[in-house]
Amino acid sequence: MEGRVDRPGVPAALHSGRVIDRVRQHLSGWLVRDLLVPFAATRIMLECVGWLALNLVHPPYPFDLAIYLDPPFSRSWLNIWSRWDSDWYLGIAQRGYIHPPAYQPGQQSSLAFSPLYPLAMRVVGVLLGRTDRDGLLLAGFLIANVALLVALGYLIALVRRDFDEATAGRTALYLLIFPTSLFLSAVYPESLFLALVLASFSCARRRQWWVVGALGGLATLARPHGVLVALPLAFEYLAQRKFDLRALRLDLLALGLIPAAYATWMAYVYALSGDPWMFLTVQSGWYRQFSPPWEAILNTFSTVPLNIHAPLDSLVNLAFTILFLILVAASWWLVRPGFALFASVLLVPMVSTGHLGSLMRFGLALFPAFIVLALAGRHPWFDRGYVILATGLCSLFMAMFALRYWVA
């Protein structure tokens, strides 16, 4: 009597063996080599640097860890990932959007922070059985790092479609050791936004447009400028149809989910404050207001003496701004036009706020810039130089962040 078969002429055991072999090959390939190992190595390195800095170096000013966390998560290994804006996200996740009775220019408000990340923290906190500040901190840390793993997976897959495996691996590594990559694991929404953007582009390549619209809508709720992802995704849609208007289909309406998400957020802000644009207006509390892109750069040069590093205008902020400008410009020659368009439309609002503060953190979302760096990394001298310099700065910034110095 013949054994059971899954397909005519293929024994079940043989078929199962092939599946196992494929899984084994997959695990021994890029998933482990280019994603899991670099992720684990860089995150452990940053954890060690931050812990050592907090325990061996005197902070810039006295602070009590108990102010921020209660047991059991008052351990410094977790606390080092919660600094500066993390406090705002923790507060929103715990209490919602609490705001002063009246809004005034220059006044800081929780409405400046988009809702998706703190909402996700609240949901995960409920699943963990803890919605106090400690549980929400752990939730935020887990979300950031899971999102980073997802983002890396999509990034590698996207680059492998257009370039070789080595370039894809370098792209992920260069992102993981970028000087400000600590924010991809900290209690910040950077990795969540990046994961949603990369997932939406991946689904766009497979023409899953309703999924693209849903992911783009979520990205809109993750960062204030997330709605701009609609433009490059619409470009991808048209490019796949060779810009022939007669080839348009009803699935184009799926991209309408992105501005719909933006409108929903505006409606909520209106219900809270009476002004649907208040989430942009309150950015003035952080000295951000719309201005021509070149004004922020000129303002930096007008600062005498120019600080090496500071929250607003400094040599470090200027250097990273110039770096991203060069990489985004080069992306128009080296990567897909849709990717280059995404980097460009996102970079413009980043440099149009009157100063360059935090741009080297916001720039983590400009994934085409890291593809350009990876292409340059085909030259061994560039690869070695980037790895050494970026790893050194990454460690320095992690130590500063853990000690509550300003980074980005």
N, C-alpha and C positions, 0 to 999 in steps of 0.2 A: 504494500500500500504506500502510495506516494505521501511524502510529508506535505504539510501546509505550505502554500506559496502566497506571496503578496502580489506577485505579477506572474503571468504565464511564463514558465521556464526559469523563474528565479526563486530558489529556495528561500524560505523565511530567514534562516540563519545567515545565509550569505548576504541577503538584503540588509539585515540588522548590522552585520559586520561592516558593510560599506558605510552605513550611517555613522557608526562609532568611529570609523577611520576618518570620516569627514570632520566630525566634531573634534577628534584629536588633532587633526591637522590645523583646524581653525584655532584651537586653543594654543597650539605651539607656534602659531604664526603671529600676525599683526596684533591680535587681541591682547596677547600677553606681552609681546616684545615692544609694541608701540604705544600701548594704552595702560595696561595694569602696572607694569614694572615702572615706567617713568612717573605715573601718578603716585604710586606708593613711595618711591624713592624721594621725589620732590616734596611731598606732603610731610613725610617723616623728617626730612631735613629742616623744613620750615618749623615744624613743631619743636624740634630740638633747639634750634636757634632761638625761637621765641621764649621757650621755657628757661634756657640758660640765661638769656638777657634779663628776664624778669627776676631770676633768683640770684644772679651774680652782679648785676649792674644796678646802681642806685637810680631810681626813676627821676624824671625831671622835676617832679614835685611830689610830696607825700600823698598817697591815697590808700584807702583801706579796701582790700578785696571784698570784704563783707558788705560794703556799701552796694556793690553791684550784684553779688551772688550770695545765696545761702547754701548750706550743705544740702545734698552731697556734691553738687557741681561747682563748688567754690574752689576746686583744684585749679591750679594755674595752667595746667595743660589745656583746659577748655576756655578758661577766662581770657587767654591771650588772643583769642579769635573774636573778641567782642570789644570794639573800641569805636569812639566817635559816632558815626551815623548808625552803628549797630544799636545804640541806645534808643534812637527814634523808632527803629523797626520793632525792637522788643516792646516799647511802650505801646505802639499801635496794635501789635498782636495781643497784648494783655488787656488794653482798655479801649481800643478803637481810636477813632480820630477825635481826640479832645483838642479843642481850640479855644483861644481867648474870645471873649464876647465881641470884640471889634477887631477887624483886620486893618493894619496900618502898614504903609510901605516901610520896608526894612525890618519888619517883625517876623521872626521865625515861627513856623507852624508845621504841624505834622502833615498837613495837606500837600506839602512839597514832595512827599514820599509816596510812590505809587503803591497800589493796594495788593497786588498779587502775592508778593513775597511774605508780608506779614500775615495775610490770610492763610497761605500755605503753612506758615509756622503755627498758626492757631489750630489748623486741622491736624497736623502731625502731633502737636502737643496733646490734643484730645485723644488721639490714637495711642500715645505713649502713657496716657493716664495722668499727665501733669500739665496744667495750663498756668502754673505760676511762672515767675520770671526764670527760674532755674530750668524747668522743663522746656520753656520756649527757646531758651538759649541753645539747649541741646538739639531741639527741632530745627532751628535755623542753621546750625552747624551741619547737621545731617543733610538737610535740603541742599545747601550750597555744594557739598561734596558729591552727592549723588548726581546733581545737575551737572557738575563739572565732568564726571565720568560720562554722562550721556552726551554732553557737548563734544568731548574728545572723540567719542565713537563716531558721531556724525561728521565731525571735521575730518577725521582720517578717511572715512568712506567717501566724502565729497572730493577730497584731494586725489584719492586713488583713481577716481573716474577720469581725471584730466591729466594726471602726472604719474610718475612711477612711485613704487612703494616707499623707497627711501625718502623721497620728498614729503610724502604723507607723514611718515614717522617723525621727520625733522620738524614739520609744522606743529605737531602736537607737543614735541619736546620744547621747541622755542617758546610756545605759549606758556608751558608749565614753569619755565625758568625765567620768563620775562620779569624785569625788576618789580613790577607791581602785581605779580600773579598771586600774591598772598590774599588779595581781595576775592579771588575765585573760590577760596575755602573759608573765608571769614563770614561773619553774619552780615552779609551784603547781598544784594540781588544780582550781582554781575554774572555769575555762572548760570543762574536761572534764565536770565534774559538771553545769554549766549546760546544756551541749549535750545530754547524755543526758536530762535532765529535760524540756527543751523538745521534743526529738524524741519522747519518750514521750507528751507531751500532744498533739502533732501527730498521731501515729498513733492516739491515742485518739479524736480527732475523726473519723478515717476508719474507726474500728471495727476496727482491725488489732490485736486484743487479744493475740495471741501475741507480736507484735513489741513491743507495749507492755510485756508482762511481762519480755521479755528486756532491753529498755532500762532498765526500772526496776530489774532485778536488777543490772545494771552500775552504775547510779547508786548503789545500795546499797554497792557495793564501792569507790566513788570518794570518799565522805565518810561519817564515822561515823553521821550522822543521815540518810543517804540512804534508809534503809528507810521513813521516814515518808512518802515519796512514794506509798506504797501506798494511804494513806487518801484523798487527793484523786483518785487514779486510780479507786479503787473508787466514789467518789462520782460521777465522770463516767460510769462504766459504768451505775450505777443511774439517773442522771438521763436518759440516753439511752433508758432503758426505762420512764421516767416512774414510777420507784420501785414498779413492779408486780412482785412476786416471781414471778408466773406467767410473766413474760417473761424470766426468767433462763435462760441457756444454758450449755453446757459451756465456752464460751470464757471464762467467769468464772474458771475454774481457772487461766487464764494468769497472773492476778495473783499466784498462789501462787509464781511464780518469784521474786518480790521477797523475801518472807521466807525462801525456800529459799536464796537467795544470802547472806542475812544469817546463816542457820544454818551455811552452809558456812564462812564467815569465822570464826564462833565456834568451829567444830570445829577449824579450823587453829590458832587462838589457844590452844585447850585443849591441842592436841598440843604446842605450844611451851612453855606456861607452867603447865599444869595447872588453869587457871581460864579458862572461856570468856568471862568478862566482863573479862579483864585489859586489853583495849584501851580500856575505859572507865575502869577503876581507875587506870591510869597517867596519865590526864589530870590527876591531882592534882599531877604533876610540873610542870604549868603553872598550878597554883593553881586548877584547875577541879574543882568537885564539885557535885553536885546541890543546889539550894536553890530556894526559892520565887522566881518571877520578879521580884517587887518588892524582894527582898533586895539584889540587885546594885545597883539604883538607889539604895536607901537607904544602902548602903555607900559609894557615891560621894559622897553629900552629907555623910557623916560624916567624910570625909577632910579634915583641916584642916592646912595650907592646901591647897586643891584645885589639883592640877597642871593646867596648860593641856593638856599631852599627855604620856601615860605608857603603859607596856604594860598596866596594869590599869585603875585608876580615874582618870579625868581629865575635864576639861570637854569636850574633843573627843569622847571616847568617849560621854559622856553626850548630847551634842548629836546625834550620829549615831543613837544608840539611840532618842531621842525622835522623830527624823525618821522612822525606819523604823516605829515604833509608829503614828505618824499615818498614814503611807502605807498600811500594811497594814490599818488600821481603815477607811480610805477605800475600799480595794479592794472591801469588801463591798457598797458602793453603786455602784461604777463598772465593775467587771469581772465576768466569769463567776464564779459561786459556787465552781466547782471550782478556779479560779485563786486566789481569795481564801482558800479552805480550805488550799491548798498553802502560801501565804505565812504563814498563821497557825500551822499545825502545825510549820513550820520555824523560825519566829521564837521560839516558846516555849522550845525547848531552848537557843537562842542566848542568851537572857537568864536562863537558869536554872542558871548555872554559878558563881554567887557573885561574879562581876565582869563588866565590860563589855568587857574586852580582846578585840581582834580582831573585834568584832561588825561594824565598818564594812567588814571584808573578807568575813566570812561573808554579810553582807547582799546581796552581789552576786548571790547565787542567788535572791533574792526578786524575780523578774522582774515580778510584778504591781505592785510598788511603782514600777517604772519606767514602766509603762503609765499609772499614775495621774499621775506627773510629766508624761508626754507629753500627757495630757488637759489638765492645767493649762497646758501650753505653748501651747495654742490662743490664750491671751492674749499678745500680743506683748511686753508688759512683763515677764511671767514668763519667757518664752522667752529674752529678751535677758539678763535678770538671772541665770538659771540657767547659761546658756552661759558668761558672763563669770566668775561665781564658781566654777563647777565646773572650768572649764579652768585657772583660777589655782591652785586647791587641788590639782588633778591634777598640775600641773607641780611644785608645791612638794613633794608627797609622792614624786614620782618622783626628784627631786633627793635627798631625804632617804634614800630606799631605796637609791639607787646609792652613797651615802656610808656605808651601813650604820647609819644612824639607824633607830630603831624606828618603824614606821608602823602596822601592824596585824597 
